[in-house]
Amino acid sequence: MGQNAGIMSATVFIPGPLREYCDGASRLPTAAGSVRAVLEELGRNRPSLYRNVCDETGAVRRHINIFVNDTHMRDRDGLDTKLVPGDEVIILPSVSGGR
């Protein structure tokens, strides 16, 4: 375990369509200090969820948006966006509709 093991830094919000990949959990606690570290943690602990969020190169899939609290990570420091205790990392698949 890492240096921050046991210290909850943030919470990862999992939307309904992705909950089947994490035993139905809507929120996952994390001790990760950045968005990148959250994704690495998902890769280790929730590989099926990770594969739905990131592609085989490790990049966030085009149809997935990641927010820290109410700000899209791309409007901050991208994957290097730092997290502080109490932050919520929100994973949102794009929603599109048709006729």
KEPA-300652 format. One record per atom (N, C-alpha, C): x negated, y negated, z; residue in one letter. Coordinates in steps of 0.2 Angstrom, whole numbers, plus 5000, padded with zeros to 4 digits. Layout:
<recs>
XYZa/...
</recs>
This chain:
<recs>
499650065000m/500050005000m/499649945000m/499849884997g/499549824997g/499449785003g/499149735003q/498949695008q/499649665012q/500149655008n/500749635010n/501249685012n/501049745012a/501549805014a/501949785020a/502549795020g/502949785025g/503249715026g/502949675022i/503249605023i/503649585017i/504349575018m/504749565013m/504649485010m/504449485004s/504349415002s/504949394998s/505249434994a/505849414990a/506249474989a/506849454986t/507349514984t/507449514977t/507449574974v/507649574966v/508349594966v/508749554962f/509449564961f/509449604954f/509849664955i/509949704949i/510649704947i/510749684941p/511449674938p/511749744937p/512449744937g/512849804936g/512549854931g/512449834925p/512249874920p/511549914921p/511149884925l/510549914927l/510449954933l/511049954937r/511049984944r/510950064943r/511150094938e/511150164937e/510350184937e/509950144936y/509150154936y/508850144943y/509250124948c/508950114954c/509450144960c/509750194958d/510250234963d/510750184965d/511050144961g/511550104962g/511450034966g/510850024968a/510649964972a/510749904968a/511049854972s/511149784969s/510549744970s/510149754976r/509649714978r/509049764980r/508449744978l/507849784980l/507349734984l/507149754990p/506649704993p/506049714990p/505649664990t/504949674987t/504449624992t/503849654992a/503349614995a/502849584990a/503049584984a/502649554978a/502649484979a/502049454976g/501949384977g/502049344970g/502249384965s/502349344959s/502849394955s/503049364949v/503549394945v/503149454942v/502549444940r/502149504937r/502049564942r/501949544948a/501849594953a/502549634955a/503049594954v/503749624955v/503849684949v/503649664943l/503749714938l/503249774938l/502649754941e/502149814942e/502449854947e/502749824952e/503049864958e/503649914955e/504049884951l/504549924948l/504349974943l/503749964940g/503450014936g/503250074940g/502950064946r/502750114951r/503350154954r/503850114957n/504350134961n/504950154958n/505150124952r/505750124948r/505650134941r/505250184939p/505050184932p/505650184926p/506150214928s/506750204923s/507050134922s/507050104928l/507250034928l/506749994924l/506150004926y/505549964922y/505649974915y/505750034912r/505750044905r/506350004902r/506849984906n/507449954903n/507349874904n/506849854907v/506649784908v/506049764904v/505549804903c/504949794900c/504849844894c/504549824889d/504349874883d/503749914884d/503549954880e/502949994881e/502249954881e/502249894879t/501649854880t/501649814887t/502249824891g/502249784897g/502549714897g/502749694891a/503149634890a/503849644892a/504149584894v/504849584896v/505249594889v/505749634889r/506149644883r/506449584881r/506549574874r/506849504872r/507549494875r/507949544876h/508649534878h/508649534886h/508049524889i/508049524897i/507849454899i/508249424903n/508049354906n/507849364913n/507349334916i/507149344923i/507149274926i/507549264931f/507549204934f/507249204941f/506949154944v/506749154951v/507249094954v/507649124958n/508149084961n/508649054955n/508648994953d/509048964948d/508648944942d/508048964942t/507548934936t/507248994932t/507348994926h/507049044921h/506349044922h/506049104922m/505349104924m/504949074918m/505149064912r/504849034906r/504748964908r/505248934912d/505248864914d/504748844920d/504448904922r/503948894928r/503348914925r/503048964928d/502348994926d/502449064923d/503049074920g/503049144917g/502949204922g/502649254919l/502549314924l/502149294930l/501749234929d/501349214935d/501649174940d/502349164939t/502749124944t/502649154951t/502449114955k/502349134962k/502949144966k/503049184971l/503649194975l/503449184982l/503949154985v/503849134993v/504449174996v/504349185003p/504849225006p/505549195005p/506049235004g/506749205003g/506949194996g/506449204991d/506549194984d/506949254982d/507349244976e/507749294973e/507549294966e/507349354964v/507149374957v/507749404954v/508049374949i/508649394946i/508449424939i/508649484937i/508549514931i/509249514927i/509249484922l/509849474918l/509849494911l/510149544909p/510149564902p/510649514898p/510449494892s/510849454888s/511449484887s/511949444886v/512649464885v/512849434878v/513049474874s/513349454867s/513949484866s/514349454862g/515049484860g/515149474853g/515649504851g/515849504844g/516649494844g/516849504838r/517649504837r/517949564839r/
</recs>
